[in-house]
Amino acid sequence: MSSAINKQAQQVTRAFTDLSWHHISQQILSKLLLIIVTILLFFILLWIGKLIIDHLYHESNNVKFIKSSNRIATIHALILNVYRYTCYFFLLYAILSEIGVPVGTLIAGAGIFSITLGLGAQGFVSDMVNGFFILLEQQLDVGDLVQIDSIKGTVTAIGLRTTQLTGSDGTLTFIPNRNITTVQNFSRNNMASNVDIRISPETPLEQLVAVIKGSNAHLVANTPELSAAPVIVGPLTVNGQLIFRVTVTTKNGTQGAVVSKFLAAYLKALRQQHIPLAWEQPIKK
């Protein structure tokens, strides 16, 4: 027994001794250098491709008949995304081939692995398909203000897998495309917003309407964001509070600033005319 073990140990020792360690180290070094060169070429190719895509994007912005800059930005981001994924795929394929892994044989013969990979990639495929239809139906574009479920923000990127929204506080949210079922887009049509003034039962409505009409005459001439004349709705009860409402229709994305501008002008004019509001007592003349 001991002689057999000694004989096997001598064979193993002889096998290690007969190995050409110099040749093996040269092979490892050459493979390592080849991988490093491949990675460098990959980054150079990625950089050049990005420059070309960015150049075409900037040139397309100068074409007069292309009206939707948001649509161009969306296509630009998507092309960059596809190009990046393609480059990474070929980089992985090249590295595996250089170290001697038969990638083609593995892909062709790995039936169980393919099934497992297919089951695991269902979410990825669903993201891509849903993202394709989002772009095809033009549900949203880069730069649009949207609400997806309970998340509201500006679309900053649309990728193969995820859509990125930036909230008003700067929060960046990544939403998988397969989870996008209902989209509220606030950037496609003109937006109607309400300017509400809290009033009291003692507020003289005739004077209030006259002041608002006078303010509107000045505001309409100095507010190019308006897409229609303001509509005086009148007194309403909202959540138990008596208000006087004026509806303004503006270009999308400008409604917040216009509402603030109109409300400030109304309050200033009402103060000058000594018209009491909800938080004030009637002013005795």
C-alpha positions in Angstrom: 0.0 0.0 0.0 2.7 2.4 1.0 4.8 1.6 -2.1 1.8 2.3 -4.4 1.2 5.6 -2.7 4.9 6.5 -3.0 4.8 5.6 -6.7 1.8 7.8 -7.3 3.4 10.7 -5.4 6.6 10.3 -7.6 4.4 10.3 -10.7 2.7 13.5 -9.6 6.0 15.1 -8.8 7.5 14.1 -12.1 4.5 15.6 -13.9 4.9 18.9 -12.2 8.6 18.9 -12.8 8.2 18.1 -16.5 5.8 21.1 -17.0 7.3 24.0 -18.9 6.5 26.8 -16.4 8.3 29.3 -18.6 6.0 28.4 -21.5 2.9 28.5 -19.3 3.8 31.9 -17.9 4.3 33.2 -21.4 0.9 31.9 -22.4 -0.8 33.5 -19.4 1.0 36.8 -20.0 0.2 36.8 -23.7 -3.5 36.1 -22.9 -3.5 38.8 -20.3 -2.0 41.4 -22.7 -4.5 40.4 -25.4 -7.4 40.9 -23.0 -6.1 44.3 -21.9 -5.7 45.3 -25.6 -9.2 44.1 -26.3 -10.6 46.1 -23.4 -8.7 49.2 -24.5 -10.0 48.8 -28.1 -13.5 48.3 -26.7 -13.4 51.6 -24.8 -12.0 53.4 -27.8 -14.8 52.0 -30.0 -17.4 52.9 -27.4 -16.0 56.5 -27.2 -15.9 56.9 -31.0 -19.4 55.6 -31.4 -20.7 57.9 -28.7 -19.1 60.9 -30.4 -20.7 60.0 -33.7 -24.2 59.5 -32.1 -23.9 62.7 -30.2 -22.8 64.6 -33.3 -25.7 63.2 -35.3 -28.0 64.2 -32.4 -26.8 67.8 -32.4 -27.0 68.0 -36.2 -30.6 66.8 -36.1 -31.5 69.6 -33.7 -30.6 72.0 -36.5 -33.1 70.5 -39.0 -36.0 72.8 -39.1 -38.7 70.3 -40.2 -38.1 68.2 -37.1 -40.4 69.8 -34.5 -40.2 67.5 -31.4 -36.9 68.0 -29.7 -38.1 65.7 -26.9 -38.6 62.9 -29.4 -35.1 63.4 -30.8 -33.7 63.3 -27.3 -35.5 60.1 -26.6 -34.2 58.4 -29.8 -30.7 59.7 -29.0 -30.8 58.1 -25.5 -32.2 54.9 -26.8 -29.6 54.5 -29.6 -26.8 55.2 -27.0 -28.3 52.5 -24.8 -28.6 49.9 -27.6 -25.0 50.7 -28.8 -23.6 50.3 -25.3 -25.3 46.9 -24.7 -24.1 45.7 -28.1 -20.5 46.7 -27.4 -20.6 45.0 -24.0 -21.9 41.8 -25.6 -19.2 41.6 -28.1 -16.6 42.5 -25.5 -17.7 39.5 -23.3 -17.8 37.3 -26.4 -14.2 38.3 -27.4 -12.8 37.8 -23.9 -14.3 34.4 -23.5 -13.0 33.4 -26.9 -9.5 34.7 -26.1 -9.2 32.6 -23.0 -10.3 29.5 -24.9 -13.9 29.2 -23.9 -15.9 27.7 -26.8 -18.8 30.2 -26.7 -20.5 29.0 -29.8 -20.5 25.4 -28.7 -21.8 26.3 -25.2 -24.6 28.4 -26.7 -25.6 25.6 -29.2 -25.4 22.7 -26.7 -26.4 24.1 -23.4 -30.1 23.1 -23.5 -30.8 23.1 -19.8 -28.8 26.3 -19.4 -30.7 27.9 -22.2 -34.0 27.0 -20.5 -32.8 28.3 -17.2 -31.5 31.5 -18.8 -34.8 31.9 -20.7 -36.8 31.6 -17.5 -34.5 34.1 -15.7 -34.6 36.5 -18.6 -38.4 36.7 -18.8 -38.4 40.0 -16.9 -35.7 41.4 -19.2 -37.6 40.5 -22.3 -40.8 41.9 -20.8 -38.9 45.2 -20.1 -37.7 45.4 -23.7 -41.1 44.6 -25.3 -42.9 47.1 -23.1 -40.2 49.7 -23.7 -40.6 49.2 -27.4 -44.3 49.8 -27.3 -43.9 52.8 -25.1 -41.6 54.3 -27.8 -43.8 53.1 -30.6 -47.0 54.6 -29.2 -45.1 57.8 -28.0 -46.5 57.5 -24.5 -43.6 59.6 -23.2 -40.5 61.3 -24.3 -37.3 62.6 -22.6 -38.2 65.9 -21.0 -41.9 65.2 -20.5 -43.4 65.7 -17.1 -45.3 62.5 -16.3 -46.8 60.5 -13.4 -46.3 56.7 -13.4 -48.4 55.2 -10.7 -47.6 57.4 -7.7 -44.3 58.7 -9.0 -44.2 62.1 -10.6 -41.2 63.6 -12.3 -39.5 64.6 -15.5 -38.4 61.8 -17.9 -34.6 62.0 -18.1 -33.9 58.7 -19.9 -35.7 55.8 -21.6 -33.7 52.6 -21.8 -34.2 49.1 -22.9 -34.9 48.0 -19.4 -35.8 51.0 -17.3 -37.2 54.5 -17.5 -35.7 57.2 -15.4 -37.7 60.0 -13.7 -36.3 63.0 -11.8 -38.6 64.4 -9.2 -39.0 68.0 -8.3 -36.7 67.5 -5.3 -34.0 65.9 -7.5 -34.8 62.3 -6.6 -33.9 60.0 -9.5 -36.2 57.0 -9.8 -35.6 53.9 -12.0 -38.8 52.2 -13.1 -38.7 48.8 -14.9 -40.5 49.2 -18.2 -42.7 46.1 -17.4 -44.1 48.0 -14.4 -45.3 50.9 -16.5 -49.0 50.3 -17.0 -50.6 53.7 -16.6 -48.9 56.9 -17.7 -50.2 60.5 -17.1 -48.4 62.8 -19.4 -48.6 66.5 -18.4 -46.5 67.7 -21.4 -48.6 67.0 -24.4 -51.7 69.3 -24.2 -52.5 72.7 -22.8 -53.1 72.6 -19.1 -56.1 74.1 -17.3 -55.3 75.3 -13.7 -57.3 77.0 -11.0 -56.5 80.2 -9.3 -58.4 80.0 -6.0 -58.9 83.0 -3.7 -60.3 82.4 -0.2 -63.1 84.7 0.5 -65.6 85.3 3.3 -69.4 85.8 3.2 -68.8 89.5 3.7 -66.6 89.8 0.5 -68.4 92.0 -2.0 -68.6 89.8 -5.1 -69.4 92.6 -7.6 -66.2 94.6 -6.6 -64.2 91.4 -6.5 -65.2 90.5 -10.1 -64.5 94.0 -11.3 -61.0 93.9 -9.8 -60.3 90.5 -11.3 -61.4 91.6 -14.7 -59.2 94.7 -14.5 -56.3 92.6 -13.5 -56.9 90.1 -16.3 -56.8 92.8 -18.9 -53.2 93.7 -17.8 -52.1 90.1 -17.1 -53.3 88.6 -20.5 -51.3 91.2 -22.4 -48.1 90.3 -20.4 -48.4 86.5 -20.2 -47.5 84.8 -23.5 -47.8 81.4 -21.8 -51.6 81.7 -21.9 -53.3 79.7 -24.6 -56.8 81.0 -23.8 -58.4 83.8 -22.0 -59.0 83.3 -18.2 -62.4 82.1 -17.2 -64.1 83.6 -14.1 -65.9 80.6 -12.6 -67.1 82.4 -9.5 -67.7 81.5 -5.8 -67.4 77.8 -4.9 -67.2 75.7 -1.7 -64.2 73.4 -1.7 -63.5 71.3 1.4 -65.9 73.5 3.5 -64.0 76.6 2.5 -65.6 79.4 0.5 -63.4 80.4 -2.5 -63.6 82.4 -5.7 -62.1 80.6 -8.7 -60.6 81.7 -11.9 -59.4 79.1 -14.5 -56.4 79.8 -16.6 -55.3 77.6 -19.6 -51.6 77.6 -20.3 -48.9 75.9 -22.3 -47.8 72.7 -20.7 -45.0 73.1 -18.2 -45.8 76.7 -17.4 -49.0 76.3 -15.4 -47.3 76.6 -12.0 -45.6 79.9 -12.7 -48.7 81.4 -14.4 -51.0 80.5 -11.5 -48.6 82.0 -9.0 -48.3 85.2 -11.1 -52.1 85.6 -11.4 -52.7 84.9 -7.7 -50.1 87.5 -6.7 -51.6 90.1 -9.0 -55.2 89.4 -7.7 -54.2 89.6 -4.1 -52.3 92.9 -4.7 -55.2 94.5 -6.5 -57.7 93.3 -3.9 -55.6 94.7 -1.1 -55.4 98.1 -2.9 -59.2 98.2 -3.2 -59.6 97.2 0.5 -61.7 94.1 -0.4 -61.8 91.7 2.6 -60.8 88.1 2.1 -61.3 85.0 4.3 -58.5 85.7 6.7 -59.4 89.4 7.1 -62.1 91.4 8.8 -64.0 93.9 6.8 -62.1 97.2 6.5 -64.0 100.2 7.8 -63.7 103.3 5.6 
